[in-house]
Amino acid sequence: MNLKALLLVRDMEKKREDQAAVSLQQARQQHDLQHRRLQGLEQYRLEYLNSAQERGKGGLQSMRFGHYHAFVGKLDTGIQQQRGNLQRLQQVVEQRQKLWMEKQQRRKAIDNLIEKHEKEIDVKRQKQEQKTSDEYAMQGFMRRRRSI
């Protein structure tokens, strides 16, 4: 494969790598957002239970206690759902991280091919320059010899 083609392939792979990085970043942001929501729900549940406990010190009617209990149950259900969402998002983050790393490795492999190809071109150029220099030196030597 020639250098021009390798450079084109690298550019395409770099775009794919960048897209994978953006996708990973979005997944991480979504995970962080959902994690903060879970923490908020857990904090609210704790505050609600503390508040209910304070109110209950003076005695609670059974109906009111039932409402508190039902609401805490709904909070617990919401917390469990949020934990499930968070686990799924963690899997998405891990999948996207893996994909990004694969894209990065592929681009680096192409970079290595390009570097190798450029070195080969440089070696050929240096050999050609040396050959040309040797020819000029030989011609100069031959001219001086003839003039003697």
C-alpha positions in Angstrom: 0.0 0.0 0.0 1.4 3.4 -0.9 1.8 6.2 1.6 -1.0 8.3 0.2 -3.5 5.4 0.7 -2.2 4.7 4.2 -2.7 8.4 5.1 -6.2 8.2 3.8 -6.9 5.1 5.8 -5.4 6.7 9.0 -7.6 9.7 8.6 -10.7 7.5 8.3 -9.6 5.5 11.3 -8.9 8.7 13.3 -12.5 9.9 12.6 -13.8 6.5 13.8 -11.7 6.7 16.9 -12.9 10.3 17.6 -16.5 9.2 17.1 -16.0 6.3 19.5 -14.4 8.7 22.0 -17.4 11.1 21.8 -19.8 8.2 22.2 -17.8 7.0 25.3 -17.8 10.4 26.8 -21.6 10.7 26.3 -22.1 7.3 28.0 -19.9 8.4 30.9 -21.9 11.7 31.3 -25.2 9.8 31.2 -23.8 7.3 33.8 -22.7 10.2 36.0 -26.0 11.9 35.7 -27.9 8.8 36.6 -25.5 8.1 39.5 -26.2 11.6 40.9 -30.0 10.9 40.6 -29.6 7.7 42.5 -27.7 9.5 45.2 -30.4 12.1 45.3 -33.1 9.5 45.7 -31.2 7.7 48.5 -30.6 11.0 50.3 -34.3 12.0 49.9 -35.4 8.6 51.3 -33.1 9.0 54.3 -34.3 12.5 55.0 -37.9 11.4 54.6 -37.4 8.5 57.1 -35.8 10.9 59.6 -38.6 13.3 59.2 -41.2 10.6 59.6 -39.4 9.4 62.7 -39.4 12.9 64.2 -43.2 13.2 63.5 -43.8 9.7 64.9 -42.4 10.6 68.2 -45.6 12.3 69.1 -47.6 9.4 67.8 -49.0 8.7 64.4 -52.4 7.7 63.3 -52.4 4.3 61.6 -53.7 5.9 58.3 -50.8 8.4 58.3 -48.3 5.6 59.1 -49.7 3.6 56.1 -49.1 6.6 53.8 -45.6 7.0 55.1 -45.0 3.3 54.6 -46.4 3.3 51.1 -44.4 6.3 50.1 -41.2 4.7 51.4 -42.1 1.6 49.4 -42.4 3.7 46.2 -39.1 5.4 47.0 -37.5 1.9 47.4 -38.9 0.8 44.1 -37.6 3.9 42.4 -34.2 3.4 43.9 -34.1 -0.2 42.8 -35.1 0.8 39.2 -32.4 3.5 39.3 -29.8 1.0 40.4 -30.8 -1.2 37.4 -30.5 1.7 35.1 -27.1 2.5 36.5 -25.9 -1.1 36.0 -27.1 -1.0 32.3 -25.4 2.3 31.8 -22.2 0.9 33.3 -22.3 -1.9 30.8 -22.8 0.6 28.0 -19.8 2.6 29.2 -17.7 -0.6 29.3 -18.8 -1.6 25.8 -18.0 1.8 24.4 -14.7 1.9 26.2 -13.8 -1.4 24.6 -14.9 -0.1 21.2 -12.9 3.1 21.6 -9.8 1.1 22.6 -10.2 -1.1 19.5 -10.4 1.9 17.3 -7.4 3.5 19.0 -5.3 0.3 18.5 -6.3 0.1 14.9 -5.3 3.7 14.3 -2.0 3.2 16.1 -1.3 0.1 14.0 -1.8 2.2 10.9 0.4 5.0 12.3 3.1 2.3 12.8 2.7 1.2 9.1 3.0 4.8 8.0 6.1 5.4 10.1 7.7 2.2 8.7 6.8 3.3 5.1 8.2 6.7 5.7 11.4 5.3 7.0 11.7 3.0 3.9 11.2 6.0 1.7 13.8 8.0 3.6 16.3 5.1 3.3 15.7 4.9 -0.4 16.1 8.7 -0.8 19.4 8.6 1.2 20.7 5.7 -0.9 19.8 7.6 -4.1 21.5 10.8 -2.7 24.6 8.8 -1.8 24.6 7.2 -5.3 24.3 10.6 -7.0 27.0 12.0 -4.7 29.3 9.1 -5.5 28.7 9.5 -9.3 29.6 13.2 -9.1 32.7 12.4 -7.1 33.7 9.7 -9.7 33.1 12.1 -12.6 35.2 14.8 -10.9 37.9 12.3 -10.3 37.8 11.1 -13.9 38.0 14.7 -15.2 40.9 15.5 -13.1 42.7 12.3 -14.2 42.1 13.1 -17.8 43.4 16.6 -17.4 46.7 15.4 -16.0 
